[in-house]
Amino acid sequence: MQYVLILPEILLAGLGLVLLGMDLFAKSKRSLAVAGVIGTLATLVAVLANFGVAPAEIWSGTIRVDDFAQYFKVIFLVILGLVFLFSHEYLEKRDVRMGEFYILVTFATLGAFLMVSSLELITIYLGLELMTIASYILAGMLRQDARSSEASIKFFLMGALTSGVILYGLSLLLGLSGSTHLVAIAEALATSPNTALITAAGVFIIAGLGFKIAAVPFHMWAPDTYEGAPTPVSAFLITASEAAGFAVLLRILLVGLAPALAQWKMVLAVIAFVTMTFGNVTAIVQTRTKRMLAYSAIAQAGYILVGVAVATPQSVTAMLFYMLAYAFMTVGAFAVVIMLSNHIPSEEIEDFKGLAQRAPGYALAMTLLLLSLIGIPPTGGFFGKLALYRSAVEGGMVWLALAMVINSAISVPYYFNVIRNMYLAEEAPAMELSARTGLKLALGIAVAATLLLGVFPEPLVGFLRTIQVMP
């Protein structure tokens, strides 16, 4: 077997074990973050080396190496690297066990790797559980904060329920096809007369994965969990966990359930519409920054679901582009929230008052990232939304494209509220605002990538057009 094909997984697992050893013996916990960044970069190099390699399956299809999986691994590693960069000061100020945090977030990322690296149901489920169980613990790591414990408990209870729902849907696919491999499942379903059971399997799978991507009406856990969890964990869950959920949703719907895709497209389109509308409308009335970003994440999930619902090569390309842009702009916004919360622990939107006078660089960065979330040019968010809009029109879902435009307009007030506080509200009491080099570097990378994806989108789009979800 060519072990080079699974070198990224080996390196990431090795990084987790190295961090475990360092946590026991290292005197400075900052060295764990440094090791994490180095290990993440090494893993990223291994992933990039696998791009363009002929698709291959090893261990009887347990692991699949193709550009689709490699692209999502890049997204996960970008998020992991940025989390390593900006988390140290936040964790130090709140007496969070840094070693455990870094180890758990690494193994959660490994779970995401397994989720996207397979067409085999058992491996997908094992990766899902590895990521989810690590996330339960991460959400409750603020031991002195009752909201963090509440976030972890709610996340665990809802996650345990939805894991059972997903498992039941997968078991139906196994019963219908006699296989756990998505290609074999598709071949069996194409000639199966049991349309009712196929529909039931799809319902359970969409419901379970809808929880992972925080789509309405499966979003109930998300606002409380994102608000109560440590802010670096919220950033990780909102981006990496959702990206993994979307990757698996694409694989299962476009490969395993491809024979029945036509009957799911309208269901997914309605879920996308309801999700983006509910997220945007509810975010308007929020007063706490993390809760506002939580509902913003629900709305963004609705936009990305448009790509799944349209289910054309163009919509998948647009969806893949937008997920990378979304990762950068969301993690960057959370970096600013972390910087501010290190000095003002209330995490209210009002805390942004006068930020343009106190820390103009951070205010400008936050403004650019929020404009990207709205979809204002020349940012990655604008081009991603435009590509999703065009794919919906070309795919015959004009009403869904119009819903995207209207919802982008609805989102302006709550994003602009933060910008207004930074630039137009009365200046807050003078306070020195500073951040360590890691956070500054993470924020700079996020802002630069957001602008580059908006100004020069074509190189990435050209590459994404070559990526195939189907084997």
VOPAGU-2260 file (C-alpha; in pm, 1 decimal, decimal comma):
REM VOPAGU-2260
SITE   aa  ch    i         X         Y         Z
SITE  MET   A    0       0,0       0,0       0,0
SITE  GLN   A    1     120,8     354,2     -73,6
SITE  TYR   A    2     138,3     502,3     272,8
SITE  VAL   A    3     217,0     840,4     119,5
SITE  LEU   A    4    -153,7     862,4      33,1
SITE  ILE   A    5    -246,4     867,4     401,7
SITE  LEU   A    6      59,4    1064,5     513,7
SITE  PRO   A    7    -156,6    1366,4     613,0
SITE  GLU   A    8    -362,2    1151,0     850,2
SITE  ILE   A    9     -45,2     992,7     990,4
SITE  LEU   A   10     115,1    1332,5    1046,8
SITE  LEU   A   11    -195,4    1475,1    1212,1
SITE  ALA   A   12    -231,6    1174,3    1442,6
SITE  GLY   A   13     140,3    1201,7    1519,8
SITE  LEU   A   14      97,4    1570,7    1600,0
SITE  GLY   A   15    -174,3    1486,3    1849,9
SITE  LEU   A   16      51,7    1232,2    2020,6
SITE  VAL   A   17     346,9    1475,3    2021,9
SITE  LEU   A   18     129,8    1740,0    2184,9
SITE  LEU   A   19      19,0    1483,5    2442,4
SITE  GLY   A   20     381,8    1412,9    2532,9
SITE  MET   A   21     474,7    1779,7    2537,1
SITE  ASP   A   22     183,2    1857,6    2766,1
SITE  LEU   A   23     331,4    1619,7    3022,6
SITE  PHE   A   24     688,4    1749,3    3012,0
SITE  ALA   A   25     705,8    2095,3    2849,4
SITE  LYS   A   26     758,8    2382,3    3092,6
SITE  SER   A   27     612,5    2644,3    2858,4
SITE  LYS   A   28     266,7    2578,6    2720,4
SITE  ARG   A   29     335,6    2825,8    2441,8
SITE  SER   A   30     566,6    2564,4    2292,6
SITE  LEU   A   31     258,2    2348,7    2230,2
SITE  ALA   A   32     109,1    2617,9    2009,1
SITE  VAL   A   33     437,7    2652,9    1821,0
SITE  ALA   A   34     457,0    2275,8    1772,5
SITE  GLY   A   35      94,5    2277,9    1660,5
SITE  VAL   A   36     160,6    2539,9    1392,6
SITE  ILE   A   37     469,6    2352,8    1268,0
SITE  GLY   A   38     281,5    2021,0    1262,1
SITE  THR   A   39     -10,0    2180,3    1081,1
SITE  LEU   A   40     220,7    2326,4     815,2
SITE  ALA   A   41     390,8    1988,4     768,3
SITE  THR   A   42      52,6    1820,7     726,4
SITE  LEU   A   43     -53,6    2092,9     481,5
SITE  VAL   A   44     253,9    2023,5     268,1
SITE  ALA   A   45     165,7    1653,6     263,4
SITE  VAL   A   46    -191,6    1733,7     158,0
SITE  LEU   A   47     -78,0    1968,3    -120,1
SITE  ALA   A   48     158,4    1698,2    -246,4
SITE  ASN   A   49    -141,0    1467,2    -299,3
SITE  PHE   A   50    -324,4    1713,8    -524,3
SITE  GLY   A   51    -339,1    1593,0    -881,3
SITE  VAL   A   52    -268,0    1232,7    -785,6
SITE  ALA   A   53    -498,0     982,2    -957,4
SITE  PRO   A   54    -793,0     902,8    -725,7
SITE  ALA   A   55    -724,7     590,1    -524,2
SITE  GLU   A   56    -896,3     380,9    -259,6
SITE  ILE   A   57    -707,5     183,9       1,5
SITE  TRP   A   58    -816,7     -68,1     263,3
SITE  SER   A   59   -1112,5    -183,2      50,0
SITE  GLY   A   60   -1244,7     167,9       6,8
SITE  THR   A   61   -1209,9     263,0     372,6
SITE  ILE   A   62    -994,3     558,8     274,4
SITE  ARG   A   63   -1029,7     744,3     -55,9
SITE  VAL   A   64    -770,7     993,1    -178,1
SITE  ASP   A   65    -895,0    1241,9    -435,4
SITE  ASP   A   66    -886,4    1616,7    -490,3
SITE  PHE   A   67   -1227,7    1661,1    -327,9
SITE  ALA   A   68   -1095,9    1521,1       0,9
SITE  GLN   A   69    -764,0    1706,1     -29,6
SITE  TYR   A   70    -941,1    2039,1     -76,9
SITE  PHE   A   71   -1145,0    1998,1     238,2
SITE  LYS   A   72    -833,1    1893,2     426,0
SITE  VAL   A   73    -674,8    2222,9     323,8
SITE  ILE   A   74    -975,1    2407,0     469,9
SITE  PHE   A   75    -950,0    2211,0     796,2
SITE  LEU   A   76    -575,7    2274,9     825,6
SITE  VAL   A   77    -618,5    2646,8     757,5
SITE  ILE   A   78    -870,1    2664,3    1039,8
SITE  LEU   A   79    -655,7    2451,3    1273,3
SITE  GLY   A   80    -345,2    2659,5    1205,4
SITE  LEU   A   81    -527,5    2986,7    1272,4
SITE  VAL   A   82    -675,7    2844,4    1594,2
SITE  PHE   A   83    -325,6    2748,2    1710,9
SITE  LEU   A   84    -206,9    3101,3    1635,0
SITE  PHE   A   85    -469,8    3305,9    1817,6
SITE  SER   A   86    -577,9    3087,6    2110,7
SITE  HIS   A   87    -288,2    3106,7    2357,7
SITE  GLU   A   88    -359,8    3438,8    2526,6
SITE  TYR   A   89    -732,4    3367,1    2548,8
SITE  LEU   A   90    -673,5    3028,4    2711,9
SITE  GLU   A   91    -408,5    3168,8    2946,7
SITE  LYS   A   92    -632,0    3447,2    3075,6
SITE  ARG   A   93    -915,2    3205,0    3148,7
SITE  ASP   A   94    -708,3    2927,4    3305,5
SITE  VAL   A   95    -807,0    2673,9    3039,3
SITE  ARG   A   96    -591,1    2362,6    3020,1
SITE  MET   A   97    -400,6    2449,5    2706,5
SITE  GLY   A   98    -250,1    2106,3    2648,7
SITE  GLU   A   99    -589,1    1938,4    2650,3
SITE  PHE   A  100    -730,6    2208,2    2422,9
SITE  TYR   A  101    -459,2    2172,7    2159,6
SITE  ILE   A  102    -474,4    1792,9    2169,3
SITE  LEU   A  103    -851,8    1777,6    2137,7
SITE  VAL   A  104    -873,2    2029,9    1854,0
SITE  THR   A  105    -605,9    1830,2    1667,2
SITE  PHE   A  106    -791,3    1500,6    1702,4
SITE  ALA   A  107   -1119,4    1670,7    1611,5
SITE  THR   A  108    -951,1    1778,0    1288,1
SITE  LEU   A  109    -832,6    1420,2    1234,6
SITE  GLY   A  110   -1195,5    1311,6    1263,6
SITE  ALA   A  111   -1286,8    1566,6     995,3
SITE  PHE   A  112   -1010,2    1420,0     776,1
SITE  LEU   A  113   -1163,0    1073,4     806,4
SITE  MET   A  114   -1510,7    1206,7     728,6
SITE  VAL   A  115   -1405,2    1352,7     393,6
SITE  SER   A  116   -1154,2    1080,7     303,4
SITE  SER   A  117   -1394,0     796,9     244,4
SITE  LEU   A  118   -1687,7     667,3      44,4
SITE  GLU   A  119   -1743,0     403,4     311,6
SITE  LEU   A  120   -2021,1     455,5     567,6
SITE  ILE   A  121   -1840,1     302,9     864,9
SITE  THR   A  122   -1532,1     522,4     819,9
SITE  ILE   A  123   -1750,3     829,3     772,5
SITE  TYR   A  124   -1934,5     754,1    1094,7
SITE  LEU   A  125   -1615,5     685,1    1290,9
SITE  GLY   A  126   -1468,9    1015,5    1173,4
SITE  LEU   A  127   -1791,4    1191,0    1266,5
SITE  GLU   A  128   -1783,7    1049,1    1618,2
SITE  LEU   A  129   -1414,6    1130,5    1668,8
SITE  MET   A  130   -1475,1    1491,7    1573,4
SITE  THR   A  131   -1799,6    1523,2    1767,8
SITE  ILE   A  132   -1681,1    1365,5    2094,6
SITE  ALA   A  133   -1373,0    1590,2    2097,8
SITE  SER   A  134   -1600,2    1888,3    2030,3
SITE  TYR   A  135   -1826,2    1804,4    2327,2
SITE  ILE   A  136   -1526,4    1834,4    2559,5
SITE  LEU   A  137   -1391,9    2147,2    2390,0
SITE  ALA   A  138   -1725,3    2325,7    2433,3
SITE  GLY   A  139   -1712,5    2280,3    2812,8
SITE  MET   A  140   -1351,8    2377,2    2880,3
SITE  LEU   A  141   -1437,6    2703,2    3059,7
SITE  ARG   A  142   -1486,5    2518,8    3386,7
SITE  GLN   A  143   -1567,0    2833,0    3589,3
SITE  ASP   A  144   -1834,1    2951,4    3344,1
SITE  ALA   A  145   -2181,3    2799,1    3381,8
SITE  ARG   A  146   -2262,1    2892,6    3021,5
SITE  SER   A  147   -1975,9    2674,9    2897,8
SITE  SER   A  148   -2104,0    2373,8    3093,0
SITE  GLU   A  149   -2453,5    2438,4    2958,4
SITE  ALA   A  150   -2314,8    2461,8    2604,3
SITE  SER   A  151   -2133,8    2130,8    2641,0
SITE  ILE   A  152   -2436,0    1950,9    2788,3
SITE  LYS   A  153   -2674,9    2079,6    2520,7
SITE  PHE   A  154   -2427,0    1994,2    2249,4
SITE  PHE   A  155   -2377,1    1644,0    2391,0
SITE  LEU   A  156   -2748,2    1566,2    2432,4
SITE  MET   A  157   -2844,2    1689,1    2086,8
SITE  GLY   A  158   -2533,0    1535,0    1932,5
SITE  ALA   A  159   -2601,0    1193,8    2085,7
SITE  LEU   A  160   -2956,9    1203,5    1952,9
SITE  THR   A  161   -2857,1    1305,0    1602,3
SITE  SER   A  162   -2573,3    1050,6    1590,8
SITE  GLY   A  163   -2838,2     785,2    1645,6
SITE  VAL   A  164   -3052,0     940,0    1372,4
SITE  ILE   A  165   -2761,5     936,3    1125,1
SITE  LEU   A  166   -2671,8     579,7    1221,1
SITE  TYR   A  167   -3028,9     465,9    1163,8
SITE  GLY   A  168   -3032,0     625,4     818,9
SITE  LEU   A  169   -2700,5     460,6     733,2
SITE  SER   A  170   -2830,1     124,8     853,9
SITE  LEU   A  171   -3127,7     158,0     620,2
SITE  LEU   A  172   -2887,6     213,4     330,1
SITE  LEU   A  173   -2697,2     -97,7     435,9
SITE  GLY   A  174   -3018,9    -299,1     450,5
SITE  LEU   A  175   -3133,8    -176,4     110,5
SITE  SER   A  176   -2804,6    -234,3     -69,6
SITE  GLY   A  177   -2615,3    -496,4     130,2
SITE  SER   A  178   -2307,6    -272,3     125,3
SITE  THR   A  179   -2154,8      15,5     317,9
SITE  HIS   A  180   -1971,6     155,7      14,9
SITE  LEU   A  181   -2147,5     452,9    -144,5
SITE  VAL   A  182   -2082,5     343,4    -504,3
SITE  ALA   A  183   -2228,9      -1,5    -439,8
SITE  ILE   A  184   -2520,3     160,4    -255,9
SITE  ALA   A  185   -2594,5     381,0    -557,8
SITE  GLU   A  186   -2591,0      81,4    -791,3
SITE  ALA   A  187   -2831,4    -109,2    -566,8
SITE  LEU   A  188   -3069,8     184,5    -515,6
SITE  ALA   A  189   -3090,7     246,5    -890,9
SITE  THR   A  190   -3282,8     -81,0    -930,1
SITE  SER   A  191   -3448,6     -99,9    -588,1
SITE  PRO   A  192   -3830,9     -92,4    -571,9
SITE  ASN   A  193   -3826,7      18,8    -204,9
SITE  THR   A  194   -3873,6     389,5    -267,3
SITE  ALA   A  195   -4034,4     443,9      74,5
SITE  LEU   A  196   -3729,9     306,1     255,9
SITE  ILE   A  197   -3494,3     506,6      34,4
SITE  THR   A  198   -3691,4     818,0     124,0
SITE  ALA   A  199   -3677,7     730,5     493,2
SITE  ALA   A  200   -3300,3     679,4     477,3
SITE  GLY   A  201   -3260,0    1017,0     309,7
SITE  VAL   A  202   -3477,1    1187,6     570,5
SITE  PHE   A  203   -3272,9    1049,2     859,4
SITE  ILE   A  204   -2940,0    1132,8     696,8
SITE  ILE   A  205   -3039,5    1488,1     603,0
SITE  ALA   A  206   -3178,9    1544,5     952,9
SITE  GLY   A  207   -2865,1    1412,6    1120,5
SITE  LEU   A  208   -2621,5    1604,1     900,5
SITE  GLY   A  209   -2850,0    1907,5     923,4
SITE  PHE   A  210   -2755,2    1914,3    1291,1
SITE  LYS   A  211   -2385,0    1917,3    1203,3
SITE  ILE   A  212   -2422,2    2213,8     968,0
SITE  ALA   A  213   -2671,6    2395,7    1196,3
SITE  ALA   A  214   -2946,5    2405,6     931,7
SITE  VAL   A  215   -3299,7    2500,6    1040,5
SITE  PRO   A  216   -3487,7    2324,6    1200,1
SITE  PHE   A  217   -3190,4    2125,3    1332,9
SITE  HIS   A  218   -3008,1    2430,6    1465,1
SITE  MET   A  219   -3145,8    2444,5    1820,9
SITE  TRP   A  220   -2814,1    2364,5    1985,6
SITE  ALA   A  221   -2600,8    2608,2    1787,1
SITE  PRO   A  222   -2664,9    2955,2    1938,8
SITE  ASP   A  223   -2623,4    2844,1    2301,4
SITE  THR   A  224   -2324,4    2622,8    2221,9
SITE  TYR   A  225   -2141,8    2882,4    2012,9
SITE  GLU   A  226   -2206,5    3151,6    2275,8
SITE  GLY   A  227   -2110,3    2943,8    2579,6
SITE  ALA   A  228   -1807,5    2762,0    2437,5
SITE  PRO   A  229   -1459,4    2917,3    2454,4
SITE  THR   A  230   -1434,1    3161,7    2164,5
SITE  PRO   A  231   -1158,1    2967,4    1979,6
SITE  VAL   A  232   -1380,8    2658,1    2004,2
SITE  SER   A  233   -1675,3    2854,1    1864,4
SITE  ALA   A  234   -1460,0    2961,8    1570,0
SITE  PHE   A  235   -1354,1    2601,6    1510,4
SITE  LEU   A  236   -1705,2    2457,2    1533,7
SITE  ILE   A  237   -1864,7    2722,4    1314,0
SITE  THR   A  238   -1612,4    2663,0    1036,2
SITE  ALA   A  239   -1448,2    2319,0    1051,5
SITE  SER   A  240   -1745,2    2123,5    1185,5
SITE  GLU   A  241   -1982,1    2276,9     931,4
SITE  ALA   A  242   -1737,2    2220,8     644,5
SITE  ALA   A  243   -1704,3    1852,9     738,7
SITE  GLY   A  244   -2082,4    1818,8     752,3
SITE  PHE   A  245   -2122,9    1973,0     407,5
SITE  ALA   A  246   -1852,0    1747,9     261,5
SITE  VAL   A  247   -2024,1    1433,5     387,8
SITE  LEU   A  248   -2363,5    1562,9     275,7
SITE  LEU   A  249   -2227,5    1610,9     -76,5
SITE  ARG   A  250   -2070,5    1265,9     -83,0
SITE  ILE   A  251   -2380,3    1083,5      38,1
SITE  LEU   A  252   -2634,4    1274,8    -171,4
SITE  LEU   A  253   -2435,6    1297,0    -495,7
SITE  VAL   A  254   -2285,6     948,7    -476,8
SITE  GLY   A  255   -2483,0     709,9    -254,4
SITE  LEU   A  256   -2828,0     866,6    -302,6
SITE  ALA   A  257   -2765,0     990,7    -656,3
SITE  PRO   A  258   -3048,0     774,5    -804,0
SITE  ALA   A  259   -3296,1     952,4    -577,3
SITE  LEU   A  260   -3143,4    1300,4    -590,8
SITE  ALA   A  261   -3429,7    1456,1    -787,5
SITE  GLN   A  262   -3674,2    1405,9    -500,6
SITE  TRP   A  263   -3437,3    1571,3    -250,9
SITE  LYS   A  264   -3347,5    1885,4    -443,1
SITE  MET   A  265   -3662,3    2078,6    -357,1
SITE  VAL   A  266   -3649,1    1966,2       6,9
SITE  LEU   A  267   -3291,9    2093,5      34,3
SITE  ALA   A  268   -3384,4    2416,8    -143,4
SITE  VAL   A  269   -3662,2    2484,3     108,4
SITE  ILE   A  270   -3426,7    2406,4     399,2
SITE  ALA   A  271   -3169,3    2645,6     249,1
SITE  PHE   A  272   -3429,9    2922,9     218,3
SITE  VAL   A  273   -3563,9    2877,8     570,3
SITE  THR   A  274   -3212,6    2851,9     717,4
SITE  MET   A  275   -3076,1    3170,4     561,9
SITE  THR   A  276   -3392,9    3366,5     638,8
SITE  PHE   A  277   -3422,5    3252,3    1000,3
SITE  GLY   A  278   -3052,7    3310,1    1067,9
SITE  ASN   A  279   -3050,7    3662,6     927,8
SITE  VAL   A  280   -3377,2    3777,4    1082,4
SITE  THR   A  281   -3286,0    3642,4    1426,2
SITE  ALA   A  282   -2932,4    3785,7    1416,3
SITE  ILE   A  283   -3072,3    4139,1    1383,4
SITE  VAL   A  284   -3204,3    4144,5    1741,2
SITE  GLN   A  285   -2892,8    4000,3    1908,0
SITE  THR   A  286   -2686,3    4215,8    2143,1
SITE  ARG   A  287   -2400,4    3974,6    2219,5
SITE  THR   A  288   -2126,7    3939,3    1960,5
SITE  LYS   A  289   -2085,7    3561,2    1968,8
SITE  ARG   A  290   -2459,9    3501,9    1960,3
SITE  MET   A  291   -2492,7    3733,7    1663,4
SITE  LEU   A  292   -2212,2    3546,6    1486,1
SITE  ALA   A  293   -2384,3    3217,7    1574,8
SITE  TYR   A  294   -2702,8    3319,9    1394,4
SITE  SER   A  295   -2487,9    3463,5    1115,8
SITE  ALA   A  296   -2330,5    3116,8    1082,3
SITE  ILE   A  297   -2677,5    2963,5    1050,1
SITE  ALA   A  298   -2756,7    3209,5     770,3
SITE  GLN   A  299   -2425,4    3133,5     598,7
SITE  ALA   A  300   -2507,4    2762,3     616,9
SITE  GLY   A  301   -2825,3    2844,8     426,8
SITE  TYR   A  302   -2625,5    3012,0     150,0
SITE  ILE   A  303   -2391,0    2713,6     121,4
SITE  LEU   A  304   -2689,0    2474,5     114,0
SITE  VAL   A  305   -2795,4    2644,5    -209,0
SITE  GLY   A  306   -2500,2    2471,9    -373,8
SITE  VAL   A  307   -2616,3    2133,3    -246,6
SITE  ALA   A  308   -2977,5    2193,3    -348,4
SITE  VAL   A  309   -2894,8    2300,0    -705,2
SITE  ALA   A  310   -2661,9    1997,8    -734,6
SITE  THR   A  311   -2485,5    2094,0   -1058,3
SITE  PRO   A  312   -2109,9    2101,0   -1123,3
SITE  GLN   A  313   -2128,0    2482,7   -1122,9
SITE  SER   A  314   -2306,8    2496,2    -787,8
SITE  VAL   A  315   -2060,8    2252,8    -629,1
SITE  THR   A  316   -1770,1    2465,6    -754,9
SITE  ALA   A  317   -1931,3    2779,3    -611,5
SITE  MET   A  318   -1999,2    2601,5    -284,1
SITE  LEU   A  319   -1638,7    2483,2    -250,0
SITE  PHE   A  320   -1509,4    2834,0    -319,6
SITE  TYR   A  321   -1744,7    2994,2     -70,7
SITE  MET   A  322   -1655,4    2750,0     206,2
SITE  LEU   A  323   -1288,2    2846,5     188,4
SITE  ALA   A  324   -1372,8    3217,5     184,1
SITE  TYR   A  325   -1617,5    3165,2     470,4
SITE  ALA   A  326   -1350,1    2990,9     677,0
SITE  PHE   A  327   -1110,3    3283,7     643,4
SITE  MET   A  328   -1361,6    3562,1     706,8
SITE  THR   A  329   -1531,1    3390,0    1000,6
SITE  VAL   A  330   -1212,2    3284,3    1179,8
SITE  GLY   A  331   -1073,0    3633,9    1121,7
SITE  ALA   A  332   -1381,9    3793,4    1276,2
SITE  PHE   A  333   -1348,1    3566,5    1577,6
SITE  ALA   A  334    -982,2    3669,4    1609,7
SITE  VAL   A  335   -1094,9    4030,6    1658,8
SITE  VAL   A  336   -1360,4    3917,0    1907,9
SITE  ILE   A  337   -1091,4    3727,4    2099,8
SITE  MET   A  338    -862,6    4031,4    2105,4
SITE  LEU   A  339   -1140,1    4249,6    2242,7
SITE  SER   A  340   -1263,9    3991,4    2492,6
SITE  ASN   A  341    -911,9    3959,5    2634,4
SITE  HIS   A  342    -954,7    4317,6    2756,1
SITE  ILE   A  343   -1334,3    4348,9    2792,5
SITE  PRO   A  344   -1481,7    4013,8    2901,5
SITE  SER   A  345   -1850,1    4100,8    2847,2
SITE  GLU   A  346   -1853,9    4018,0    2470,9
SITE  GLU   A  347   -2133,8    4265,3    2395,9
SITE  ILE   A  348   -2162,5    4434,5    2056,3
SITE  GLU   A  349   -2150,9    4762,9    2249,5
SITE  ASP   A  350   -1792,3    4679,4    2343,7
SITE  PHE   A  351   -1687,4    4766,8    1987,9
SITE  LYS   A  352   -1763,3    5135,6    2053,0
SITE  GLY   A  353   -1471,8    5355,2    1957,6
SITE  LEU   A  354   -1256,3    5067,4    1836,4
SITE  ALA   A  355   -1157,1    5269,6    1530,8
SITE  GLN   A  356    -994,3    5527,4    1760,7
SITE  ARG   A  357    -845,0    5280,7    2007,2
SITE  ALA   A  358    -722,4    5016,5    1759,6
SITE  PRO   A  359    -773,8    5135,9    1399,9
SITE  GLY   A  360    -600,7    4834,8    1244,5
SITE  TYR   A  361    -833,2    4587,4    1415,8
SITE  ALA   A  362   -1136,4    4800,4    1330,2
SITE  LEU   A  363   -1038,2    4808,6     961,9
SITE  ALA   A  364    -980,2    4432,1     958,2
SITE  MET   A  365   -1315,8    4364,7    1123,6
SITE  THR   A  366   -1488,4    4595,8     876,7
SITE  LEU   A  367   -1340,8    4416,9     576,1
SITE  LEU   A  368   -1436,7    4076,2     716,5
SITE  LEU   A  369   -1794,5    4185,3     794,1
SITE  LEU   A  370   -1829,4    4337,3     446,1
SITE  SER   A  371   -1720,9    4002,0     306,1
SITE  LEU   A  372   -1985,0    3824,4     514,5
SITE  ILE   A  373   -2245,3    4063,4     370,5
SITE  GLY   A  374   -2113,7    4004,1      18,6
SITE  ILE   A  375   -1966,6    4342,8     -71,7
SITE  PRO   A  376   -1696,1    4356,9    -342,0
SITE  PRO   A  377   -1402,9    4316,8    -372,3
SITE  THR   A  378   -1403,6    4037,6    -113,9
SITE  GLY   A  379   -1414,0    3659,2    -128,2
SITE  GLY   A  380   -1760,5    3662,0      22,9
SITE  PHE   A  381   -1893,5    3869,7    -267,2
SITE  PHE   A  382   -1753,0    3643,9    -536,4
SITE  GLY   A  383   -1864,9    3329,1    -352,1
SITE  LYS   A  384   -2221,5    3453,6    -316,4
SITE  LEU   A  385   -2224,8    3570,8    -677,8
SITE  ALA   A  386   -2113,2    3226,7    -794,7
SITE  LEU   A  387   -2382,3    3057,0    -583,9
SITE  TYR   A  388   -2641,8    3302,8    -718,1
SITE  ARG   A  389   -2545,4    3232,5   -1079,9
SITE  SER   A  390   -2546,2    2857,4   -1026,4
SITE  ALA   A  391   -2897,1    2876,7    -879,0
SITE  VAL   A  392   -3023,1    3077,4   -1178,2
SITE  GLU   A  393   -2857,6    2843,2   -1428,9
SITE  GLY   A  394   -2990,5    2543,3   -1234,1
SITE  GLY   A  395   -3351,0    2661,8   -1269,0
SITE  MET   A  396   -3395,2    2783,3    -908,9
SITE  VAL   A  397   -3437,0    3155,1    -975,7
SITE  TRP   A  398   -3655,1    3197,0    -667,1
SITE  LEU   A  399   -3372,2    3063,7    -449,0
SITE  ALA   A  400   -3124,6    3302,7    -610,4
SITE  LEU   A  401   -3360,3    3593,0    -535,7
SITE  ALA   A  402   -3390,8    3469,6    -178,3
SITE  MET   A  403   -3011,1    3490,7    -147,7
SITE  VAL   A  404   -3010,8    3850,6    -267,8
SITE  ILE   A  405   -3290,8    3951,6     -31,7
SITE  ASN   A  406   -3126,0    3776,7     261,0
SITE  SER   A  407   -2794,7    3946,4     191,9
SITE  ALA   A  408   -2982,0    4277,4     219,9
SITE  ILE   A  409   -3148,0    4162,3     543,1
SITE  SER   A  410   -2805,5    4084,5     690,0
SITE  VAL   A  411   -2675,4    4438,8     643,8
SITE  PRO   A  412   -2823,0    4588,9     966,5
SITE  TYR   A  413   -2663,8    4351,8    1215,8
SITE  TYR   A  414   -2323,8    4351,0    1047,5
SITE  PHE   A  415   -2337,0    4729,1    1005,3
SITE  ASN   A  416   -2428,4    4764,8    1373,3
SITE  VAL   A  417   -2078,8    4646,0    1462,7
SITE  ILE   A  418   -1920,9    4879,7    1206,7
SITE  ARG   A  419   -2132,5    5170,2    1334,6
SITE  ASN   A  420   -2016,7    5106,3    1689,6
SITE  MET   A  421   -1653,4    5101,1    1579,2
SITE  TYR   A  422   -1663,2    5421,2    1372,8
SITE  LEU   A  423   -1972,3    5628,7    1452,5
SITE  ALA   A  424   -2061,0    5566,4    1816,7
SITE  GLU   A  425   -1923,2    5777,1    2096,2
SITE  GLU   A  426   -1575,7    5671,8    2193,3
SITE  ALA   A  427   -1556,0    5435,3    2487,8
SITE  PRO   A  428   -1322,6    5505,3    2782,1
SITE  ALA   A  429    -956,9    5497,3    2681,4
SITE  MET   A  430    -807,4    5150,3    2710,5
SITE  GLU   A  431    -491,7    5006,1    2565,6
SITE  LEU   A  432    -582,6    4727,3    2324,7
SITE  SER   A  433    -308,3    4493,9    2217,5
SITE  ALA   A  434    -260,4    4135,0    2106,8
SITE  ARG   A  435      24,5    3892,0    2077,9
SITE  THR   A  436     203,4    3817,7    1754,6
SITE  GLY   A  437      12,0    3495,9    1690,4
SITE  LEU   A  438    -326,0    3666,2    1687,9
SITE  LYS   A  439    -198,1    3949,9    1469,2
SITE  LEU   A  440     -56,2    3698,3    1222,8
SITE  ALA   A  441    -378,5    3495,2    1215,5
SITE  LEU   A  442    -586,4    3808,1    1156,2
SITE  GLY   A  443    -350,7    3930,4     884,0
SITE  ILE   A  444    -369,0    3595,1     703,9
SITE  ALA   A  445    -749,9    3591,1     725,0
SITE  VAL   A  446    -790,6    3944,9     590,8
SITE  ALA   A  447    -532,0    3899,5     314,1
SITE  ALA   A  448    -688,8    3572,4     199,6
SITE  THR   A  449   -1038,5    3724,9     204,5
SITE  LEU   A  450    -924,9    4009,9     -21,3
SITE  LEU   A  451    -717,2    3788,1    -250,8
SITE  LEU   A  452   -1009,5    3551,5    -305,8
SITE  GLY   A  453   -1222,1    3849,9    -404,3
SITE  VAL   A  454    -969,5    4022,1    -630,6
SITE  PHE   A  455    -815,4    3710,7    -790,7
SITE  PRO   A  456   -1079,3    3435,3    -772,1
SITE  GLU   A  457   -1017,1    3277,5   -1112,5
SITE  PRO   A  458    -709,4    3063,9   -1031,7
SITE  LEU   A  459    -894,4    2887,8    -750,7
SITE  VAL   A  460   -1219,7    2863,8    -947,1
SITE  GLY   A  461   -1035,4    2712,6   -1241,7
SITE  PHE   A  462    -889,1    2445,9   -1016,4
SITE  LEU   A  463   -1220,6    2377,4    -841,0
SITE  ARG   A  464   -1388,5    2307,3   -1174,2
SITE  THR   A  465   -1164,1    2002,0   -1206,2
SITE  ILE   A  466   -1274,0    1854,6    -872,3
SITE  GLN   A  467   -1522,8    1569,7    -895,2
SITE  VAL   A  468   -1746,9    1460,5    -607,4
SITE  MET   A  469   -1845,8    1145,0    -792,4
SITE  PRO   A  470   -1577,1     873,2    -807,1
